[in-house]
């Protein structure tokens, strides 16, 4: 693959260990291009979610996990930033939709502001809520029930609400950890279409088990195996002509 | 198809076990229903508006009423007020302390400090209430030079604490981890996520725990004997001795003239506890995480 110019995110020699010497991710180096969708694929246990979660430092919640190496966001090492600031710039959407159960739809979109203690005027709030719900194509469905709880929505709607919640803080990067694996095919299709539209605003990195999904929506693809980054290329190249034998056997269904 | 020769025996065993389970559950219910029935039959005649709004009659009034064959004058209002005030003060101290402690135990599981606190909580829960009463007597009543409702509150606070800690801890443990991660992923600071996302999500169960803690300690008598002492007049002053409904039951028992008031007071207490429990059940259902 030709090298990426002006990468928004640079992963440099990142290793992640659970406990003392169980290395889940081994010396991964990769640049991520701005306003693209990068898919991270690989069989279960290959370290793809672990790598993704290192980028917004979710691992710091768990003492036994150690991250080494550098992760640069626009040239700044995120591992050295205050975590609250860093996470505002790198949003995350999880496998299962997890709107905050005690907040209504309106407050769920604003949750990032609420949790950061940022005061907004009523007009600003209304504007942020409407813009972000329109962004995830949820506005027309929920505009009359903004005061209902987020958990009252369907799974697919909840996941879109969670995406809106992350986008509301206008992050540079949106990390998605198998965001459609708990959803039915129609809701999945909806989210995929949405992601392709959203990449104009935000750089997306998505972990997925679903190869056809990666093929449909991603610009670049990473293939990880046993903690190593085996292959990283243009998705069009990776899916038609993978270089590594392991990538080929994964993509053809012989492995994984 | 595999033929099962023992099919009839298995069906019989199955039925037998079912009957045994039903019989034993019924046996558990019998004592409870018997207690309720006894208290209801003996106590309902006492219940009236004045029973709830007037203080205990003095021995002379009681004796006069008894010899004239009139219904007993006065009521248990002094006990109700005392119970209410002492419980309120105890709950106001115990709720924040218990919730924070419960969060700590669930968040820092495995940490030596949390382990020690967890053991202490268990021990505290198992400590006989009379011992708590004596300790509070030494710690509060002696230095303050007198029995007081406040000392009673302290004793009840100590008894409520482990219950609130445990219910908070257990609720926090069953909340999905991704809820916390989602809050942190939005850049929320740890304590903001705990207080604005996790605790509200757990609120229903924590509140249920609080109600159950109240219903557990509302009938405590022993620790109040050493601390609140009791009093015949309605008093809202927490720095003075105070009465409480269970204390009054004990006093009525010891005074031959007042014995007929025992059952009304018992019925009141029992009804209150039952209501608290039913309320707790409903809230738990409604606020299920």
HADDOCK unambig.tbl for C-alpha pairs under 7 A between the chains (distance, minus, plus):
assign (segid A and resid 84 and name CA) (segid B and resid 187 and name CA) 4.15 0.50 0.50
assign (segid A and resid 84 and name CA) (segid B and resid 188 and name CA) 6.07 0.50 0.50
assign (segid A and resid 84 and name CA) (segid B and resid 189 and name CA) 6.16 0.50 0.50
assign (segid A and resid 85 and name CA) (segid B and resid 187 and name CA) 6.18 0.50 0.50
assign (segid A and resid 87 and name CA) (segid B and resid 185 and name CA) 5.44 0.50 0.50
assign (segid A and resid 87 and name CA) (segid B and resid 186 and name CA) 5.95 0.50 0.50
assign (segid A and resid 87 and name CA) (segid B and resid 187 and name CA) 4.75 0.50 0.50
assign (segid A and resid 88 and name CA) (segid B and resid 186 and name CA) 5.51 0.50 0.50
assign (segid A and resid 88 and name CA) (segid B and resid 187 and name CA) 4.75 0.50 0.50
assign (segid A and resid 91 and name CA) (segid B and resid 185 and name CA) 6.15 0.50 0.50
assign (segid A and resid 91 and name CA) (segid B and resid 186 and name CA) 6.38 0.50 0.50
assign (segid A and resid 92 and name CA) (segid B and resid 185 and name CA) 5.99 0.50 0.50
assign (segid A and resid 98 and name CA) (segid B and resid 179 and name CA) 6.30 0.50 0.50
assign (segid A and resid 100 and name CA) (segid B and resid 197 and name CA) 6.78 0.50 0.50
assign (segid A and resid 101 and name CA) (segid B and resid 201 and name CA) 6.34 0.50 0.50
assign (segid A and resid 102 and name CA) (segid B and resid 200 and name CA) 6.40 0.50 0.50
assign (segid A and resid 102 and name CA) (segid B and resid 201 and name CA) 5.77 0.50 0.50
assign (segid A and resid 112 and name CA) (segid B and resid 186 and name CA) 5.08 0.50 0.50
assign (segid A and resid 112 and name CA) (segid B and resid 187 and name CA) 6.82 0.50 0.50
assign (segid A and resid 112 and name CA) (segid B and resid 188 and name CA) 6.96 0.50 0.50
assign (segid A and resid 115 and name CA) (segid B and resid 188 and name CA) 4.63 0.50 0.50
assign (segid A and resid 115 and name CA) (segid B and resid 192 and name CA) 6.05 0.50 0.50
assign (segid A and resid 115 and name CA) (segid B and resid 193 and name CA) 6.65 0.50 0.50
assign (segid A and resid 116 and name CA) (segid B and resid 187 and name CA) 6.51 0.50 0.50
assign (segid A and resid 116 and name CA) (segid B and resid 188 and name CA) 5.15 0.50 0.50
assign (segid A and resid 166 and name CA) (segid B and resid 186 and name CA) 6.66 0.50 0.50
